[in-house]
Amino acid sequence: MRSLKSLLPTAVSVALLTALTGCGGGSDGHALPSAKTVGDVQKFITRAGLPCTALSNDPLGAPGAPAEGFISPTYHYSGWDGADSNAQNKKDAAKWSVKEGAACGKDNSDAGGWVIYLTKDMKTFQQAYRDDVRKSVRDGESDPTLRRGTYLVGADFTVDPTASLQDNPLLRTDLRVLNCYPDLKVPSGYSAQRALVDGCVLTDYVPQ
């Protein structure tokens, strides 16, 4: 996997949940957005003034999807290796607790592509991400996303910008970056909330 909220009160408007203190929303009471469908997440992104066109859960046909590592448990490959690919896809979806994956946006350039995951269990997703980060750190990998984070998370969905998180407009929404880097220090003036797993924080800070 690439190592990148039910809408209330209606299914067509993004609204904030009540405070999620102690449940991944942070001890400061910050409420994370929630979404019922990937279409609702698409509306969330576009209302932030960002392109999220051509929404698709087909990893081969979604222009905003990464070249590899895209989990779409509802998609079934039909090529000669389709059985193996589908089996691995199901394993990845279970490991990350992804119930639906989609992508939108023009392309993978700075213009913006967005990978969207609806999660069955956000704690499981965060644990899988933390395990990936810690393994990469132990292996001495130098990918800058290890320090910066990959995913912007809500209560039950994630958004993975295929362009850089640095200065991303979604940082000004109620989404937070899931950061599990062991030596992360969040400067004053930025939010730093408890994530659902030890060793991770939810923050609006992205290191250089």
C-alpha positions as CSV (number, residue, x, y, z in Angstrom):
1,M,0.0,0.0,0.0
2,R,1.2,3.5,-0.7
3,S,3.1,4.5,2.4
4,L,-1.4,8.7,1.7
5,K,-16.4,11.1,7.4
6,S,-21.2,9.6,7.8
7,L,-22.0,13.1,6.9
8,L,-24.3,14.8,9.5
9,P,-27.0,15.8,9.5
10,T,-27.6,14.8,5.9
11,A,-25.9,12.7,3.3
12,V,-25.3,15.7,1.1
13,S,-23.6,18.1,3.5
14,V,-20.3,17.8,5.4
15,A,-20.7,18.4,9.1
16,L,-18.7,18.0,12.2
17,L,-19.2,15.2,14.6
18,T,-19.5,15.9,18.3
19,A,-16.1,15.9,20.1
20,L,-14.2,12.7,19.8
21,T,-12.2,13.1,23.0
22,G,-10.3,9.9,23.7
23,C,-11.5,8.4,20.4
24,G,-8.9,9.8,18.0
25,G,-10.5,13.2,17.9
26,G,-7.9,14.4,20.4
27,S,-7.9,15.5,24.0
28,D,-8.5,19.1,23.0
29,G,-12.0,18.1,21.8
30,H,-11.4,18.7,18.1
31,A,-14.1,17.0,16.1
32,L,-13.1,15.2,12.9
33,P,-15.4,15.2,9.8
34,S,-17.2,12.0,9.0
35,A,-18.6,10.6,5.7
36,K,-20.9,7.9,4.5
37,T,-19.7,7.6,0.9
38,V,-16.8,8.5,-1.2
39,G,-19.1,10.9,-3.0
40,D,-19.5,12.8,0.3
41,V,-15.7,13.0,0.6
42,Q,-15.6,14.3,-3.0
43,K,-17.9,17.1,-2.0
44,F,-15.7,17.9,1.0
45,I,-12.7,18.3,-1.2
46,T,-14.5,20.4,-3.8
47,R,-15.9,22.7,-1.1
48,A,-12.4,23.4,-0.1
49,G,-11.9,24.8,-3.6
50,L,-9.9,21.8,-4.9
51,P,-10.4,19.7,-8.1
52,C,-11.9,16.3,-7.5
53,T,-13.3,15.3,-10.8
54,A,-13.6,11.9,-12.5
55,L,-14.3,10.1,-9.3
56,S,-13.7,6.3,-9.8
57,N,-13.0,3.2,-7.7
58,D,-11.2,1.6,-10.7
59,P,-7.5,1.8,-10.0
60,L,-6.7,1.5,-13.7
61,G,-9.2,4.1,-14.8
62,A,-8.9,6.7,-12.1
63,P,-6.7,9.6,-13.3
64,G,-5.9,10.7,-9.7
65,A,-4.8,7.3,-8.5
66,P,-1.1,6.5,-7.9
67,A,0.7,4.1,-10.2
68,E,0.8,1.4,-7.6
69,G,-0.3,0.6,-4.1
70,F,-3.9,1.7,-4.5
71,I,-6.4,-0.4,-2.5
72,S,-9.9,-0.8,-4.0
73,P,-11.5,-3.8,-2.4
74,T,-14.6,-3.4,-4.6
75,Y,-12.6,-3.8,-7.8
76,H,-11.8,-7.1,-9.4
77,Y,-8.9,-7.5,-11.8
78,S,-9.5,-9.7,-14.9
79,G,-6.0,-10.2,-16.3
80,W,-4.0,-13.4,-16.3
81,D,-2.8,-12.6,-12.8
82,G,-6.3,-11.5,-11.7
83,A,-6.8,-14.2,-9.1
84,D,-3.5,-13.4,-7.3
85,S,-4.1,-9.6,-7.5
86,N,-7.6,-9.9,-6.1
87,A,-6.4,-12.1,-3.3
88,Q,-3.7,-9.7,-2.4
89,N,-6.1,-6.8,-2.7
90,K,-8.4,-8.4,-0.2
91,K,-5.6,-9.0,2.2
92,D,-4.4,-5.4,2.0
93,A,-8.0,-4.1,2.4
94,A,-8.4,-6.3,5.6
95,K,-5.0,-5.2,7.0
96,W,-5.8,-1.5,6.5
97,S,-9.6,-1.9,7.3
98,V,-10.5,-0.2,3.9
99,K,-14.1,-0.9,2.9
100,E,-14.0,1.3,-0.3
101,G,-11.2,3.0,-2.2
102,A,-11.6,5.7,-4.9
103,A,-9.6,8.4,-6.6
104,C,-10.4,11.7,-8.2
105,G,-8.7,14.7,-9.7
106,K,-7.1,15.5,-13.0
107,D,-3.8,13.6,-12.6
108,N,-0.9,12.9,-10.2
109,S,0.7,16.4,-10.8
110,D,0.6,19.3,-8.5
111,A,-2.8,20.2,-10.0
112,G,-4.1,17.5,-7.7
113,G,-5.1,13.9,-7.5
114,W,-6.8,12.5,-4.4
115,V,-6.9,8.9,-3.1
116,I,-9.9,8.4,-0.8
117,Y,-10.4,5.5,1.6
118,L,-13.5,4.8,3.6
119,T,-12.5,2.7,6.7
120,K,-14.3,0.1,8.6
121,D,-12.2,0.7,11.7
122,M,-10.0,3.8,11.9
123,K,-7.9,2.4,14.7
124,T,-6.9,-0.6,12.5
125,F,-6.0,1.8,9.6
126,Q,-3.8,3.9,11.9
127,Q,-2.1,0.8,13.3
128,A,-1.3,-0.4,9.9
129,Y,0.2,3.0,8.9
130,R,2.2,3.2,12.1
131,D,3.6,-0.3,11.6
132,D,4.6,0.6,8.0
133,V,6.3,3.8,9.2
134,R,8.2,2.1,12.0
135,K,9.4,-0.7,9.7
136,S,10.6,1.9,7.1
137,V,12.5,3.8,9.8
138,R,14.1,0.6,11.1
139,D,15.1,-0.3,7.5
140,G,16.8,3.1,7.2
141,E,14.5,4.4,4.4
142,S,14.7,8.2,3.8
143,D,11.3,8.8,2.1
144,P,10.3,12.3,3.2
145,T,6.7,11.2,3.7
146,L,7.9,9.2,6.8
147,R,8.5,12.6,8.5
148,R,5.7,14.6,6.9
149,G,2.9,12.0,6.9
150,T,0.9,10.7,4.1
151,Y,-2.8,10.7,5.0
152,L,-5.2,13.4,6.0
153,V,-7.7,11.7,8.3
154,G,-11.3,12.2,9.4
155,A,-13.3,10.1,11.8
156,D,-13.9,7.3,9.3
157,F,-12.2,8.3,6.0
158,T,-8.8,9.3,4.8
159,V,-7.6,11.5,1.9
160,D,-4.1,10.9,0.4
161,P,-3.0,13.8,-1.8
162,T,-0.9,12.5,-4.7
163,A,0.9,15.8,-4.6
164,S,2.8,17.1,-1.5
165,L,1.1,17.7,1.8
166,Q,3.2,20.8,2.3
167,D,0.9,23.9,2.2
168,N,-2.0,21.7,1.1
169,P,-5.3,23.6,1.3
170,L,-6.9,20.6,3.1
171,L,-4.7,21.4,6.0
172,R,-7.0,24.4,6.6
173,T,-10.0,22.1,7.0
174,D,-10.9,19.9,10.0
175,L,-8.9,17.0,8.6
176,R,-5.7,16.2,10.4
177,V,-2.4,14.6,9.2
178,L,-1.7,11.2,10.7
179,N,1.9,11.3,11.7
180,C,3.6,8.3,13.3
181,Y,7.3,9.4,12.9
182,P,9.1,8.5,16.1
183,D,11.0,11.8,16.5
184,L,8.2,14.2,15.5
185,K,8.1,17.4,17.5
186,V,5.2,19.7,16.8
187,P,6.0,23.4,17.3
188,S,3.8,25.6,19.3
189,G,1.0,27.2,17.4
190,Y,0.0,23.9,15.6
191,S,-2.5,21.3,16.8
192,A,-1.2,18.0,18.1
193,Q,-3.9,15.5,19.2
194,R,-3.8,11.9,20.3
195,A,-4.4,9.4,17.6
196,L,-6.1,6.1,18.2
197,V,-2.8,4.2,18.4
198,D,0.2,4.9,20.6
199,G,3.1,6.7,18.9
200,C,1.0,8.7,16.4
201,V,-0.5,12.2,16.5
202,L,-3.1,14.0,14.5
203,T,-1.8,17.4,13.5
204,D,-2.0,20.3,11.1
205,Y,1.8,20.5,11.1
206,V,3.9,19.2,8.1
207,P,7.7,19.3,8.6
208,Q,9.8,20.6,5.7
